[in-house]
Amino acid sequence: MRNEDTVMERSSAITKSDITKSMWIYWLGAELSNSYERLQSLIFCASMIPILKKLYKDKEKLSEALKRHLIFFNTEGTLGAAIQGIAIAMEEENARKDSGSSAITSIKTGLMGPLAGMGDAIIWAALMPIIIAVFIPLAKQGSPLGGLLPLILYPAITLGISYMLIHNGYQLGKISILNMLKGNRMKSIIFTANVIGLFMMGALSASYVKLTTPMVVVMAEGSKIVVQDILNMIVPGLLPLVAVYGIYWYLTKRGPYYSRILAAVVVFSLVASILGIL
């Protein structure tokens, strides 16, 4: 097994240490370096810089690759290492054969949602509470280990998971790319990844965009009609849907002027709140 790994490293532009270095950068900053506009894309791009500099000697190609990884990205920091590994393998193949850079973005978009859900359930909702619960009795007894060991074990475990996932993702990515190229299935994969990505973005919009109206219509005979209840009967979540589509329409027609959109949302929210509409 070791001989096979050595052969892989010698024949590849990317070595095992390069992949591990990329993992360290992302692991250390995944939950710290976030942009309101692009979330984890900043740290993901930073983690890919050592890889991309080694693959693309041409400045124009390097610039394109950096821009590619600055597109919106957000997933769970530990399991996200699998996406890193796959992206590294795809970048390596793209540098060799120009196999299609759009596939890299599509795969990242398609995988970030499912892995975020898995990571939140496994890492944040299971692993962390279990570790803390195990050492609570020690903390109650006044032992320093009750506070120190969770701070040691949690990073150690998540780091081990990330290490395994990024290297397995890299190997999976290499094999998947070869199969896709041989079977001419790249278009189908890209289409599927885009569909999954759109589903996930729709689910995120429905979960995080909260918009209701407090308006009440008083009838002549004194009875009251709650407008929000009527809207819920027609289409649940209608107002958030209208808000998302309104912003989407502006993005497609006017362009990605995020500062304008943010300012407009704040002003509209204040005015609507003062008038009692929303």
Phi, psi and omega in degrees: 000320180294323179298320180295320179296321180295318178298318180299316184292322182288326184272354185251148175290336181255130180259170180297323179292327176297317180294318179296321178298317178298319179299316181300316182298313181291318182298321182287334185240003186300322182259006184247316185264089181238139175251138178298334183276320187231003178053244189275005184297329181297310182286328178296316178297318179299321180291337181271348185302312178301325179290312185294322178296329180281330183274320187247104178279335178282129184297324181293316178296320178296318178298318178298318181293319179296316178297324180299323183266004173264000176288151183320130178210136178200125176205182177285134191298327183279306181288343178297344178299331178297320178295321176304310182300317179294318179297321178297315179297320180290323176295321179297317179291323179294323179293330181278316190236001185051056188281358177120103183287335181296332179295327181296313179296320181295317179296317178299314181296319181290329184268336189295326180291305179302318180290330176296316178297316178295317182295318179297322181287320185274310187280306188276325184266347182238298186299308183298311178300323180295314180299315181295318182297324181297324187259001176299317177302321178295319179296322179296328179280357179087011181280132177299335181297332179297332178262331185277317186298320175300325180290341178266314185291316183299309176299322181296317181291313181294325177295318177297319178296316180298317180300314180294316185291321183292321180286322176292322177296323178297313179295317177299318180298318180296314181295316181298319181297315179299317179295319181294318181293321180292320183269000180056043183253014185299317182297320179294320179295316180297315180298315180297316180297320178296319179296315179298317179299318179294319177301315182293320178295323176296319179294319178296319179298316181294330184278324190254342178270109181251118182212120178223166178240135178271006186299137178229129179259122180265122181278168184300321182276010175096351179285153183244142176243119178276116185300321182298322178296322178295317179297321179294327178289326180285297178216109177300132180077027183295315182295315174301323179296317178297318180297314180296315180293326177296315178293321179297318178300318180296319180298319182284327184269323186254330181116171184279066177267082189292326179295319178297317181297315180298315179297317180297319179296317180296313181296313180299320180296317180297314181296314181295325179290319179296319180282350180078020180277317181234000000 
